[in-house]
Amino acid sequence: SPAAPKTKLRCPFPVKSIAGKKWREVLRGLERFGIVDEIDAAHLEGFCAAYQLAKEADALVASEGMMVAGSMGQMVKHPALAVSSDAWNKVRHYGNDLGLTYLSRTRMDGTANAEADDIEARYFG
């Protein structure tokens, strides 16, 4: 069974914010695996900040539509779509670094099977 982390990380976000809620959720999961420590705080903060930004951008697009009037009156893609895409990419990268996916956890354990390695090589190699 994994050892419990020695120090409880402090949430840098307002308690009821999207990022604050995600911080607590992810931290509980990482603590269960015993794979989080002070050194992970910046990555966890980046993950949660990017997650909140992605959710806020998605909500803006949902309420205003994917197309908006541009400066000359023409219809253009909502600028929040680019923000959303970039933020979700950051969430994915931080999540992989933190072991928040099955594949990243197995890689961290050094127990990834050949099939998972083949899939990873096909898409990321």
N, CA, C and O atoms as a printed pandas DataFrame, in Angstrom:
     atom_number atom_name residue_name chain_id  residue_number  x_coord  y_coord  z_coord
0              1         N          SER        A               1    0.844   -1.187    0.000
1              2        CA          SER        A               1    0.000    0.000    0.000
2              3         C          SER        A               1    0.883    1.241    0.000
3              4         O          SER        A               1    1.853    1.294    0.755
4              5         N          PRO        A               2    0.574    2.249   -0.829
5              6        CA          PRO        A               2    1.406    3.438   -0.926
6              7         C          PRO        A               2    1.434    4.211    0.384
7              8         O          PRO        A               2    0.470    4.211    1.149
8              9         N          ALA        A               3    2.552    4.861    0.618
9             10        CA          ALA        A               3    2.686    5.684    1.815
10            11         C          ALA        A               3    1.901    6.965    1.644
11            12         O          ALA        A               3    1.794    7.499    0.540
12            13         N          ALA        A               4    1.356    7.453    2.734
13            14        CA          ALA        A               4    0.617    8.713    2.703
14            15         C          ALA        A               4    1.599    9.864    2.525
15            16         O          ALA        A               4    2.726    9.796    3.014
16            17         N          PRO        A               5    1.178   10.933    1.821
17            18        CA          PRO        A               5    2.070   12.072    1.668
18            19         C          PRO        A               5    2.391   12.690    3.025
19            20         O          PRO        A               5    1.569   12.674    3.941
20            21         N          LYS        A               6    3.605   13.235    3.136
21            22        CA          LYS        A               6    4.048   13.786    4.414
22            23         C          LYS        A               6    3.431   15.149    4.717
23            24         O          LYS        A               6    3.205   15.480    5.880
24            25         N          THR        A               7    3.158   15.937    3.684
25            26        CA          THR        A               7    2.656   17.283    3.869
26            27         C          THR        A               7    1.392   17.478    3.056
27            28         O          THR        A               7    1.338   17.103    1.884
28            29         N          LYS        A               8    0.386   18.056    3.664
29            30        CA          LYS        A               8   -0.861   18.368    2.961
30            31         C          LYS        A               8   -0.645   19.632    2.136
31            32         O          LYS        A               8   -0.259   20.668    2.677
32            33         N          LEU        A               9   -0.892   19.554    0.832
33            34        CA          LEU        A               9   -0.747   20.720   -0.023
34            35         C          LEU        A               9   -1.908   21.677    0.220
35            36         O          LEU        A               9   -3.050   21.251    0.391
36            37         N          ARG        A              10   -1.606   22.966    0.233
37            38        CA          ARG        A              10   -2.645   23.976    0.431
38            39         C          ARG        A              10   -3.182   24.452   -0.907
39            40         O          ARG        A              10   -2.422   24.749   -1.829
40            41         N          CYS        A              11   -4.491   24.520   -1.000
41            42        CA          CYS        A              11   -5.149   24.951   -2.220
42            43         C          CYS        A              11   -4.948   26.456   -2.410
43            44         O          CYS        A              11   -5.275   27.237   -1.516
44            45         N          PRO        A              12   -4.410   26.877   -3.574
45            46        CA          PRO        A              12   -4.185   28.297   -3.822
46            47         C          PRO        A              12   -5.396   29.025   -4.408
47            48         O          PRO        A              12   -5.326   30.220   -4.696
48            49         N          PHE        A              13   -6.502   28.307   -4.583
49            50        CA          PHE        A              13   -7.682   28.873   -5.233
50            51         C          PHE        A              13   -8.813   29.094   -4.233
51            52         O          PHE        A              13   -8.845   28.451   -3.184
52            53         N          PRO        A              14   -9.750   30.004   -4.550
53            54        CA          PRO        A              14  -10.933   30.136   -3.701
54            55         C          PRO        A              14  -11.660   28.789   -3.600
55            56         O          PRO        A              14  -11.764   28.057   -4.584
56            57         N          VAL        A              15  -12.147   28.478   -2.431
57            58        CA          VAL        A              15  -12.734   27.168   -2.131
58            59         C          VAL        A              15  -13.844   26.768   -3.097
59            60         O          VAL        A              15  -13.913   25.612   -3.517
60            61         N          LYS        A              16  -14.712   27.712   -3.452
61            62        CA          LYS        A              16  -15.872   27.373   -4.281
62            63         C          LYS        A              16  -15.628   27.563   -5.772
63            64         O          LYS        A              16  -16.535   27.355   -6.577
64            65         N          SER        A              17  -14.414   27.956   -6.150
65            66        CA          SER        A              17  -14.117   28.139   -7.571
66            67         C          SER        A              17  -14.018   26.780   -8.260
67            68         O          SER        A              17  -13.857   25.749   -7.607
68            69         N          ILE        A              18  -14.116   26.796   -9.570
69            70        CA          ILE        A              18  -13.954   25.563  -10.347
70            71         C          ILE        A              18  -12.585   24.953  -10.050
71            72         O          ILE        A              18  -12.470   23.747   -9.830
72            73         N          ALA        A              19  -11.549   25.794  -10.045
73            74        CA          ALA        A              19  -10.184   25.307   -9.796
74            75         C          ALA        A              19  -10.048   24.773   -8.372
75            76         O          ALA        A              19   -9.381   23.762   -8.152
76            77         N          GLY        A              20  -10.668   25.436   -7.417
77            78        CA          GLY        A              20  -10.602   24.986   -6.024
78            79         C          GLY        A              20  -11.254   23.627   -5.822
79            80         O          GLY        A              20  -10.732   22.773   -5.105
80            81         N          LYS        A              21  -12.395   23.440   -6.456
81            82        CA          LYS        A              21  -13.081   22.141   -6.356
82            83         C          LYS        A              21  -12.264   21.046   -7.034
83            84         O          LYS        A              21  -12.148   19.936   -6.515
84            85         N          LYS        A              22  -11.692   21.372   -8.210
85            86        CA          LYS        A              22  -10.879   20.380   -8.932
86            87         C          LYS        A              22   -9.624   20.045   -8.137
87            88         O          LYS        A              22   -9.210   18.886   -8.104
88            89         N          TRP        A              23   -9.006   21.047   -7.489
89            90        CA          TRP        A              23   -7.815   20.829   -6.644
90            91         C          TRP        A              23   -8.114   19.763   -5.591
91            92         O          TRP        A              23   -7.362   18.800   -5.439
92            93         N          ARG        A              24   -9.209   19.941   -4.872
93            94        CA          ARG        A              24   -9.553   18.992   -3.796
94            95         C          ARG        A              24   -9.832   17.599   -4.360
95            96         O          ARG        A              24   -9.402   16.594   -3.792
96            97         N          GLU        A              25  -10.550   17.546   -5.474
97            98        CA          GLU        A              25  -10.875   16.253   -6.086
98            99         C          GLU        A              25   -9.609   15.515   -6.523
99           100         O          GLU        A              25   -9.440   14.335   -6.216
100          101         N          VAL        A              26   -8.737   16.196   -7.226
101          102        CA          VAL        A              26   -7.515   15.564   -7.741
102          103         C          VAL        A              26   -6.562   15.221   -6.601
103          104         O          VAL        A              26   -5.957   14.150   -6.595
104          105         N          LEU        A              27   -6.431   16.121   -5.647
105          106        CA          LEU        A              27   -5.532   15.871   -4.522
106          107         C          LEU        A              27   -5.953   14.627   -3.746
107          108         O          LEU        A              27   -5.106   13.833   -3.339
108          109         N          ARG        A              28   -7.262   14.454   -3.540
109          110        CA          ARG        A              28   -7.742   13.239   -2.843
110          111         C          ARG        A              28   -7.325   11.981   -3.610
111          112         O          ARG        A              28   -6.882   11.000   -3.012
112          113         N          GLY        A              29   -7.470   12.018   -4.935
113          114        CA          GLY        A              29   -7.084   10.863   -5.738
114          115         C          GLY        A              29   -5.590   10.607   -5.691
115          116         O          GLY        A              29   -5.158    9.462   -5.552
116          117         N          LEU        A              30   -4.797   11.664   -5.807
117          118        CA          LEU        A              30   -3.341   11.496   -5.762
118          119         C          LEU        A              30   -2.887   10.999   -4.398
119          120         O          LEU        A              30   -1.960   10.194   -4.303
120          121         N          GLU        A              31   -3.531   11.473   -3.353
121          122        CA          GLU        A              31   -3.174   11.012   -2.002
122          123         C          GLU        A              31   -3.496    9.529   -1.828
123          124         O          GLU        A              31   -2.755    8.810   -1.158
124          125         N          ARG        A              32   -4.588    9.070   -2.421
125          126        CA          ARG        A              32   -4.927    7.634   -2.339
126          127         C          ARG        A              32   -3.832    6.785   -2.948
127          128         O          ARG        A              32   -3.527    5.703   -2.446
128          129         N          PHE        A              33   -3.237    7.271   -4.032
129          130        CA          PHE        A              33   -2.148    6.534   -4.671
130          131         C          PHE        A              33   -0.813    6.784   -3.987
131          132         O          PHE        A              33    0.167    6.098   -4.275
132          133         N          GLY        A              34   -0.762    7.764   -3.081
133          134        CA          GLY        A              34    0.484    8.081   -2.396
134          135         C          GLY        A              34    1.547    8.631   -3.336
135          136         O          GLY        A              34    2.738    8.383   -3.147
136          137         N          ILE        A              35    1.112    9.391   -4.365
137          138        CA          ILE        A              35    2.072    9.865   -5.365
138          139         C          ILE        A              35    2.102   11.383   -5.482
139          140         O          ILE        A              35    2.403   11.915   -6.551
140          141         N          VAL        A              36    1.797   12.080   -4.403
141          142        CA          VAL        A              36    1.831   13.543   -4.468
142          143         C          VAL        A              36    2.650   14.080   -3.306
143          144         O          VAL        A              36    2.608   13.545   -2.198
144          145         N          ASP        A              37    3.384   15.128   -3.571
145          146        CA          ASP        A              37    4.211   15.766   -2.550
146          147         C          ASP        A              37    4.318   17.242   -2.900
147          148         O          ASP        A              37    3.741   17.689   -3.891
148          149         N          GLU        A              38    5.053   18.000   -2.094
149          150        CA          GLU        A              38    5.183   19.445   -2.315
150          151         C          GLU        A              38    5.713   19.756   -3.716
151          152         O          GLU        A              38    5.358   20.774   -4.309
152          153         N          ILE        A              39    6.543   18.891   -4.224
153          154        CA          ILE        A              39    7.139   19.123   -5.538
154          155         C          ILE        A              39    6.079   19.138   -6.640
155          156         O          ILE        A              39    6.320   19.686   -7.715
156          157         N          ASP        A              40    4.917   18.549   -6.389
157          158        CA          ASP        A              40    3.841   18.479   -7.374
158          159         C          ASP        A              40    2.913   19.679   -7.333
159          160         O          ASP        A              40    2.031   19.795   -8.183
160          161         N          ALA        A              41    3.084   20.569   -6.379
161          162        CA          ALA        A              41    2.140   21.667   -6.179
162          163         C          ALA        A              41    1.992   22.549   -7.418
163          164         O          ALA        A              41    0.873   22.905   -7.785
164          165         N          ALA        A              42    3.090   22.902   -8.060
165          166        CA          ALA        A              42    3.004   23.781   -9.233
166          167         C          ALA        A              42    2.271   23.094  -10.381
167          168         O          ALA        A              42    1.479   23.729  -11.077
168          169         N          HIS        A              43    2.528   21.805  -10.586
169          170        CA          HIS        A              43    1.832   21.075  -11.647
170          171         C          HIS        A              43    0.343   20.962  -11.333
171          172         O          HIS        A              43   -0.496   21.134  -12.218
172          173         N          LEU        A              44    0.020   20.678  -10.093
173          174        CA          LEU        A              44   -1.379   20.575   -9.706
174          175         C          LEU        A              44   -2.071   21.922   -9.853
175          176         O          LEU        A              44   -3.217   21.985  -10.299
176          177         N          GLU        A              45   -1.393   22.990   -9.486
177          178        CA          GLU        A              45   -1.960   24.330   -9.644
178          179         C          GLU        A              45   -2.186   24.644  -11.130
179          180         O          GLU        A              45   -3.240   25.160  -11.502
180          181         N          GLY        A              46   -1.207   24.336  -11.969
181          182        CA          GLY        A              46   -1.357   24.558  -13.406
182          183         C          GLY        A              46   -2.514   23.759  -13.977
183          184         O          GLY        A              46   -3.283   24.269  -14.791
184          185         N          PHE        A              47   -2.643   22.496  -13.552
185          186        CA          PHE        A              47   -3.738   21.651  -14.008
186          187         C          PHE        A              47   -5.083   22.281  -13.662
187          188         O          PHE        A              47   -5.967   22.381  -14.512
188          189         N          CYS        A              48   -5.229   22.700  -12.422
189          190        CA          CYS        A              48   -6.510   23.245  -11.952
190          191         C          CYS        A              48   -6.824   24.598  -12.588
191          192         O          CYS        A              48   -7.977   24.871  -12.922
192          193         N          ALA        A              49   -5.812   25.444  -12.759
193          194        CA          ALA        A              49   -6.021   26.746  -13.396
194          195         C          ALA        A              49   -6.437   26.561  -14.854
195          196         O          ALA        A              49   -7.351   27.232  -15.332
196          197         N          ALA        A              50   -5.763   25.647  -15.560
197          198        CA          ALA        A              50   -6.105   25.381  -16.959
198          199         C          ALA        A              50   -7.501   24.773  -17.062
199          200         O          ALA        A              50   -8.251   25.095  -17.983
200          201         N          TYR        A              51   -7.852   23.896  -16.120
201          202        CA          TYR        A              51   -9.176   23.277  -16.111
202          203         C          TYR        A              51  -10.256   24.349  -15.955
203          204         O          TYR        A              51  -11.254   24.336  -16.676
204          205         N          GLN        A              52  -10.055   25.276  -15.013
205          206        CA          GLN        A              52  -11.046   26.333  -14.817
206          207         C          GLN        A              52  -11.164   27.198  -16.068
207          208         O          GLN        A              52  -12.273   27.528  -16.490
208          209         N          LEU        A              53  -10.039   27.564  -16.662
209          210        CA          LEU        A              53  -10.058   28.378  -17.871
210          211         C          LEU        A              53  -10.802   27.655  -18.995
211          212         O          LEU        A              53  -11.602   28.267  -19.703
212          213         N          ALA        A              54  -10.542   26.368  -19.159
213          214        CA          ALA        A              54  -11.228   25.584  -20.193
214          215         C          ALA        A              54  -12.732   25.553  -19.950
215          216         O          ALA        A              54  -13.513   25.750  -20.881
216          217         N          LYS        A              55  -13.141   25.311  -18.721
217          218        CA          LYS        A              55  -14.569   25.253  -18.394
218          219         C          LYS        A              55  -15.239   26.611  -18.614
219          220         O          LYS        A              55  -16.358   26.675  -19.124
220          221         N          GLU        A              56  -14.561   27.692  -18.231
221          222        CA          GLU        A              56  -15.125   29.031  -18.417
222          223         C          GLU        A              56  -15.233   29.370  -19.907
223          224         O          GLU        A              56  -16.237   29.936  -20.340
224          225         N          ALA        A              57  -14.219   29.033  -20.683
225          226        CA          ALA        A              57  -14.264   29.283  -22.126
226          227         C          ALA        A              57  -15.384   28.475  -22.775
227          228         O          ALA        A              57  -16.102   28.989  -23.634
228          229         N          ASP        A              58  -15.538   27.221  -22.373
229          230        CA          ASP        A              58  -16.599   26.377  -22.919
230          231         C          ASP        A              58  -17.983   26.938  -22.568
231          232         O          ASP        A              58  -18.894   26.911  -23.396
232          233         N          ALA        A              59  -18.135   27.438  -21.354
233          234        CA          ALA        A              59  -19.416   28.022  -20.938
234          235         C          ALA        A              59  -19.727   29.279  -21.748
235          236         O          ALA        A              59  -20.878   29.515  -22.113
236          237         N          LEU        A              60  -18.713   30.077  -22.027
237          238        CA          LEU        A              60  -18.898   31.293  -22.823
238          239         C          LEU        A              60  -19.352   30.940  -24.241
239          240         O          LEU        A              60  -20.266   31.564  -24.779
240          241         N          VAL        A              61  -18.715   29.945  -24.836
241          242        CA          VAL        A              61  -19.110   29.507  -26.176
242          243         C          VAL        A              61  -20.522   28.933  -26.147
243          244         O          VAL        A              61  -21.311   29.175  -27.061
244          245         N          ALA        A              62  -20.842   28.175  -25.103
245          246        CA          ALA        A              62  -22.178   27.589  -24.997
246          247         C          ALA        A              62  -23.254   28.674  -24.912
247          248         O          ALA        A              62  -24.349   28.505  -25.448
248          249         N          SER        A              63  -22.947   29.775  -24.246
249          250        CA          SER        A              63  -23.959   30.822  -24.093
250          251         C          SER        A              63  -23.989   31.797  -25.273
251          252         O          SER        A              63  -25.042   32.350  -25.590
252          253         N          GLU        A              64  -22.843   32.011  -25.925
253          254        CA          GLU        A              64  -22.786   33.006  -27.004
254          255         C          GLU        A              64  -22.739   32.399  -28.401
255          256         O          GLU        A              64  -22.933   33.111  -29.387
256          257         N          GLY        A              65  -22.489   31.108  -28.501
257          258        CA          GLY        A              65  -22.407   30.448  -29.800
258          259         C          GLY        A              65  -20.978   30.349  -30.298
259          260         O          GLY        A              65  -20.088   31.060  -29.832
260          261         N          MET        A              66  -20.775   29.450  -31.255
261          262        CA          MET        A              66  -19.423   29.234  -31.788
262          263         C          MET        A              66  -18.994   30.333  -32.742
263          264         O          MET        A              66  -17.800   30.538  -32.956
264          265         N          MET        A              67  -19.930   31.023  -33.301
265          266        CA          MET        A              67  -19.629   32.109  -34.228
266          267         C          MET        A              67  -20.128   33.421  -33.618
267          268         O          MET        A              67  -21.215   33.485  -33.043
268          269         N          VAL        A              68  -19.308   34.460  -33.759
269          270        CA          VAL        A              68  -19.671   35.797  -33.264
270          271         C          VAL        A              68  -19.338   36.817  -34.352
271          272         O          VAL        A              68  -18.583   36.528  -35.280
272          273         N          ALA        A              69  -19.908   38.000  -34.222
273          274        CA          ALA        A              69  -19.633   39.059  -35.189
274          275         C          ALA        A              69  -18.216   39.580  -34.978
275          276         O          ALA        A              69  -17.823   39.905  -33.857
276          277         N          GLY        A              70  -17.446   39.656  -36.075
277          278        CA          GLY        A              70  -16.090   40.190  -36.019
278          279         C          GLY        A              70  -16.110   41.708  -36.059
279          280         O          GLY        A              70  -17.180   42.318  -36.059
280          281         N          SER        A              71  -14.942   42.317  -36.093
281          282        CA          SER        A              71  -14.831   43.771  -36.049
282          283         C          SER        A              71  -15.453   44.448  -37.272
283          284         O          SER        A              71  -15.854   45.608  -37.190
284          285         N          MET        A              72  -15.539   43.747  -38.395
285          286        CA          MET        A              72  -16.133   44.309  -39.601
286          287         C          MET        A              72  -17.557   43.782  -39.827
287          288         O          MET        A              72  -18.134   43.970  -40.898
288          289         N          GLY        A              73  -18.112   43.124  -38.809
289          290        CA          GLY        A              73  -19.472   42.622  -38.903
290          291         C          GLY        A              73  -19.592   41.219  -39.465
291          292         O          GLY        A              73  -20.675   40.634  -39.440
292          293         N          GLN        A              74  -18.490   40.666  -39.974
293          294        CA          GLN        A              74  -18.518   39.303  -40.513
294          295         C          GLN        A              74  -18.540   38.304  -39.361
295          296         O          GLN        A              74  -18.110   38.610  -38.249
296          297         N          MET        A              75  -19.045   37.113  -39.642
297          298        CA          MET        A              75  -19.080   36.078  -38.616
298          299         C          MET        A              75  -17.716   35.385  -38.547
299          300         O          MET        A              75  -17.153   34.995  -39.570
300          301         N          VAL        A              76  -17.198   35.241  -37.331
301          302        CA          VAL        A              76  -15.908   34.597  -37.095
302          303         C          VAL        A              76  -16.056   33.599  -35.951
303          304         O          VAL        A              76  -16.995   33.671  -35.158
304          305         N          LYS        A              77  -15.106   32.666  -35.885
305          306        CA          LYS        A              77  -15.122   31.723  -34.759
306          307         C          LYS        A              77  -14.957   32.502  -33.457
307          308         O          LYS        A              77  -14.189   33.461  -33.383
308          309         N          HIS        A              78  -15.686   32.076  -32.442
309          310        CA          HIS        A              78  -15.607   32.716  -31.128
310          311         C          HIS        A              78  -14.165   32.615  -30.621
311          312         O          HIS        A              78  -13.593   31.525  -30.633
312          313         N          PRO        A              79  -13.566   33.724  -30.176
313          314        CA          PRO        A              79  -12.195   33.667  -29.656
314          315         C          PRO        A              79  -12.033   32.699  -28.480
315          316         O          PRO        A              79  -10.936   32.191  -28.249
316          317         N          ALA        A              80  -13.093   32.443  -27.751
317          318        CA          ALA        A              80  -13.011   31.522  -26.619
318          319         C          ALA        A              80  -12.763   30.083  -27.069
319          320         O          ALA        A              80  -12.341   29.254  -26.264
320          321         N          LEU        A              81  -13.021   29.771  -28.351
321          322        CA          LEU        A              81  -12.720   28.428  -28.847
322          323         C          LEU        A              81  -11.221   28.162  -28.799
323          324         O          LEU        A              81  -10.798   27.065  -28.433
324          325         N          ALA        A              82  -10.414   29.155  -29.166
325          326        CA          ALA        A              82   -8.958   28.993  -29.114
326          327         C          ALA        A              82   -8.488   28.889  -27.672
327          328         O          ALA        A              82   -7.597   28.099  -27.362
328          329         N          VAL        A              83   -9.081   29.678  -26.796
329          330        CA          VAL        A              83   -8.731   29.621  -25.372
330          331         C          VAL        A              83   -9.057   28.236  -24.827
331          332         O          VAL        A              83   -8.257   27.639  -24.107
332          333         N          SER        A              84  -10.238   27.730  -25.176
333          334        CA          SER        A              84  -10.663   26.404  -24.723
334          335         C          SER        A              84   -9.703   25.325  -25.197
335          336         O          SER        A              84   -9.260   24.491  -24.408
336          337         N          SER        A              85   -9.381   25.340  -26.483
337          338        CA          SER        A              85   -8.490   24.325  -27.048
338          339         C          SER        A              85   -7.129   24.340  -26.357
339          340         O          SER        A              85   -6.604   23.288  -25.990
340          341         N          ASP        A              86   -6.568   25.512  -26.184
341          342        CA          ASP        A              86   -5.261   25.633  -25.530
342          343         C          ASP        A              86   -5.335   25.166  -24.072
343          344         O          ASP        A              86   -4.452   24.449  -23.600
344          345         N          ALA        A              87   -6.381   25.571  -23.372
345          346        CA          ALA        A              87   -6.513   25.183  -21.965
346          347         C          ALA        A              87   -6.698   23.679  -21.811
347          348         O          ALA        A              87   -6.102   23.080  -20.916
348          349         N          TRP        A              88   -7.522   23.046  -22.675
349          350        CA          TRP        A              88   -7.708   21.596  -22.583
350          351         C          TRP        A              88   -6.415   20.853  -22.909
351          352         O          TRP        A              88   -6.145   19.805  -22.323
352          353         N          ASN        A              89   -5.618   21.378  -23.830
353          354        CA          ASN        A              89   -4.309   20.762  -24.104
354          355         C          ASN        A              89   -3.416   20.833  -22.872
355          356         O          ASN        A              89   -2.713   19.874  -22.556
356          357         N          LYS        A              90   -3.441   21.959  -22.183
357          358        CA          LYS        A              90   -2.649   22.080  -20.951
358          359         C          LYS        A              90   -3.159   21.127  -19.882
359          360         O          LYS        A              90   -2.364   20.518  -19.167
360          361         N          VAL        A              91   -4.469   20.992  -19.763
361          362        CA          VAL        A              91   -5.046   20.040  -18.802
362          363         C          VAL        A              91   -4.523   18.641  -19.098
363          364         O          VAL        A              91   -4.119   17.913  -18.191
364          365         N          ARG        A              92   -4.535   18.272  -20.376
365          366        CA          ARG        A              92   -4.058   16.936  -20.763
366          367         C          ARG        A              92   -2.584   16.751  -20.416
367          368         O          ARG        A              92   -2.198   15.716  -19.871
368          369         N          HIS        A              93   -1.773   17.737  -20.725
369          370        CA          HIS        A              93   -0.333   17.623  -20.436
370          371         C          HIS        A              93   -0.070   17.544  -18.932
371          372         O          HIS        A              93    0.667   16.673  -18.471
372          373         N          TYR        A              94   -0.674   18.457  -18.171
373          374        CA          TYR        A              94   -0.498   18.415  -16.717
374          375         C          TYR        A              94   -1.034   17.103  -16.146
375          376         O          TYR        A              94   -0.418   16.501  -15.267
376          377         N          GLY        A              95   -2.190   16.667  -16.655
377          378        CA          GLY        A              95   -2.783   15.424  -16.175
378          379         C          GLY        A              95   -1.889   14.227  -16.417
379          380         O          GLY        A              95   -1.761   13.357  -15.556
380          381         N          ASN        A              96   -1.270   14.178  -17.588
381          382        CA          ASN        A              96   -0.331   13.084  -17.880
382          383         C          ASN        A              96    0.857   13.137  -16.931
383          384         O          ASN        A              96    1.284   12.108  -16.408
384          385         N          ASP        A              97    1.392   14.333  -16.708
385          386        CA          ASP        A              97    2.535   14.470  -15.797
386          387         C          ASP        A              97    2.187   14.067  -14.371
387          388         O          ASP        A              97    3.031   13.539  -13.647
388          389         N          LEU        A              98    0.949   14.314  -13.968
389          390        CA          LEU        A              98    0.529   14.000  -12.600
390          391         C          LEU        A              98    0.033   12.567  -12.445
391          392         O          LEU        A              98   -0.268   12.140  -11.330
392          393         N          GLY        A              99   -0.057   11.820  -13.536
393          394        CA          GLY        A              99   -0.540   10.446  -13.449
394          395         C          GLY        A              99   -2.047   10.365  -13.335
395          396         O          GLY        A              99   -2.566    9.476  -12.659
396          397         N          LEU        A             100   -2.766   11.278  -13.984
397          398        CA          LEU        A             100   -4.221   11.319  -13.860
398          399         C          LEU        A             100   -4.952   10.486  -14.904
399          400         O          LEU        A             100   -6.182   10.486  -14.948
400          401         N          THR        A             101   -4.205    9.781  -15.742
401          402        CA          THR        A             101   -4.829    8.851  -16.682
402          403         C          THR        A             101   -4.284    7.456  -16.401
403          404         O          THR        A             101   -3.216    7.295  -15.810
404          405         N          TYR        A             102   -5.033    6.464  -16.834
405          406        CA          TYR        A             102   -4.599    5.085  -16.615
406          407         C          TYR        A             102   -3.223    4.847  -17.230
407          408         O          TYR        A             102   -2.344    4.267  -16.593
408          409         N          LEU        A             103   -3.042    5.298  -18.472
409          410        CA          LEU        A             103   -1.775    5.050  -19.158
410          411         C          LEU        A             103   -0.612    5.748  -18.456
411          412         O          LEU        A             103    0.463    5.169  -18.309
412          413         N          SER        A             104   -0.826    6.993  -18.022
413          414        CA          SER        A             104    0.279    7.691  -17.353
414          415         C          SER        A             104    0.611    7.051  -16.003
415          416         O          SER        A             104    1.770    7.042  -15.589
416          417         N          ARG        A             105   -0.407    6.514  -15.318
417          418        CA          ARG        A             105   -0.129    5.837  -14.038
418          419         C          ARG        A             105    0.652    4.543  -14.273
419          420         O          ARG        A             105    1.575    4.230  -13.521
420          421         N          THR        A             106    0.287    3.797  -15.306
421          422        CA          THR        A             106    1.022    2.556  -15.552
422          423         C          THR        A             106    2.444    2.861  -15.988
423          424         O          THR        A             106    3.365    2.127  -15.632
424          425         N          ARG        A             107    2.642    3.920  -16.746
425          426        CA          ARG        A             107    3.994    4.319  -17.136
426          427         C          ARG        A             107    4.809    4.698  -15.906
427          428         O          ARG        A             107    5.986    4.354  -15.802
428          429         N          MET        A             108    4.170    5.415  -14.968
429          430        CA          MET        A             108    4.860    5.832  -13.751
430          431         C          MET        A             108    5.259    4.618  -12.916
431          432         O          MET        A             108    6.314    4.608  -12.282
432          433         N          ASP        A             109    4.407    3.600  -12.923
433          434        CA          ASP        A             109    4.700    2.379  -12.163
434          435         C          ASP        A             109    5.725    1.514  -12.864
435          436         O          ASP        A             109    6.288    0.601  -12.260
436          437         N          GLY        A             110    5.973    1.791  -14.135
437          438        CA          GLY        A             110    6.891    0.949  -14.902
438          439         C          GLY        A             110    6.284   -0.384  -15.255
439          440         O          GLY        A             110    7.008   -1.333  -15.556
440          441         N          THR        A             111    4.949   -0.477  -15.225
441          442        CA          THR        A             111    4.290   -1.752  -15.497
442          443         C          THR        A             111    3.445   -1.701  -16.760
443          444         O          THR        A             111    2.563   -2.540  -16.943
444          445         N          ALA        A             112    3.696   -0.731  -17.636
445          446        CA          ALA        A             112    2.908   -0.646  -18.863
446          447         C          ALA        A             112    3.148   -1.900  -19.694
447          448         O          ALA        A             112    4.288   -2.328  -19.877
448          449         N          ASN        A             113    2.074   -2.476  -20.189
449          450        CA          ASN        A             113    2.240   -3.698  -20.980
450          451         C          ASN        A             113    2.608   -3.348  -22.419
451          452         O          ASN        A             113    2.550   -2.185  -22.817
452          453         N          ALA        A             114    2.983   -4.354  -23.189
453          454        CA          ALA        A             114    3.445   -4.138  -24.564
454          455         C          ALA        A             114    2.355   -3.519  -25.423
455          456         O          ALA        A             114    2.639   -2.689  -26.287
456          457         N          GLU        A             115    1.101   -3.918  -25.191
457          458        CA          GLU        A             115    0.004   -3.362  -25.986
458          459         C          GLU        A             115   -0.116   -1.861  -25.758
459          460         O          GLU        A             115   -0.254   -1.103  -26.718
460          461         N          ALA        A             116   -0.064   -1.422  -24.510
461          462        CA          ALA        A             116   -0.144    0.006  -24.211
462          463         C          ALA        A             116    1.048    0.736  -24.825
463          464         O          ALA        A             116    0.899    1.840  -25.349
464          465         N          ASP        A             117    2.230    0.120  -24.760
465          466        CA          ASP        A             117    3.423    0.725  -25.353
466          467         C          ASP        A             117    3.260    0.857  -26.867
467          468         O          ASP        A             117    3.644    1.873  -27.448
468          469         N          ASP        A             118    2.686   -0.179  -27.513
469          470        CA          ASP        A             118    2.478   -0.132  -28.960
470          471         C          ASP        A             118    1.506    0.977  -29.331
471          472         O          ASP        A             118    1.730    1.696  -30.305
472          473         N          ILE        A             119    0.432    1.125  -28.570
473          474        CA          ILE        A             119   -0.550    2.178  -28.836
474          475         C          ILE        A             119    0.110    3.540  -28.679
475          476         O          ILE        A             119   -0.072    4.420  -29.521
476          477         N          GLU        A             120    0.868    3.718  -27.617
477          478        CA          GLU        A             120    1.529    4.992  -27.379
478          479         C          GLU        A             120    2.514    5.301  -28.512
479          480         O          GLU        A             120    2.568    6.432  -28.994
480          481         N          ALA        A             121    3.288    4.306  -28.933
481          482        CA          ALA        A             121    4.258    4.519  -30.009
482          483         C          ALA        A             121    3.562    4.889  -31.311
483          484         O          ALA        A             121    4.053    5.725  -32.069
484          485         N          ARG        A             122    2.425    4.267  -31.566
485          486        CA          ARG        A             122    1.686    4.543  -32.812
486          487         C          ARG        A             122    1.191    5.989  -32.859
487          488         O          ARG        A             122    1.256    6.634  -33.905
488          489         N          TYR        A             123    0.702    6.492  -31.742
489          490        CA          TYR        A             123    0.095    7.823  -31.733
490          491         C          TYR        A             123    1.020    8.940  -31.263
491          492         O          TYR        A             123    0.817   10.097  -31.632
492          493         N          PHE        A             124    2.018    8.623  -30.465
493          494        CA          PHE        A             124    2.868    9.661  -29.898
494          495         C          PHE        A             124    4.338    9.503  -30.243
495          496         O          PHE        A             124    5.143   10.377  -29.921
496          497         N          GLY        A             125    4.704    8.401  -30.894
497          498        CA          GLY        A             125    6.110    8.110  -31.153
498          499         C          GLY        A             125    6.538    8.595  -32.461
499          500         O          GLY        A             125    7.700    8.427  -32.832
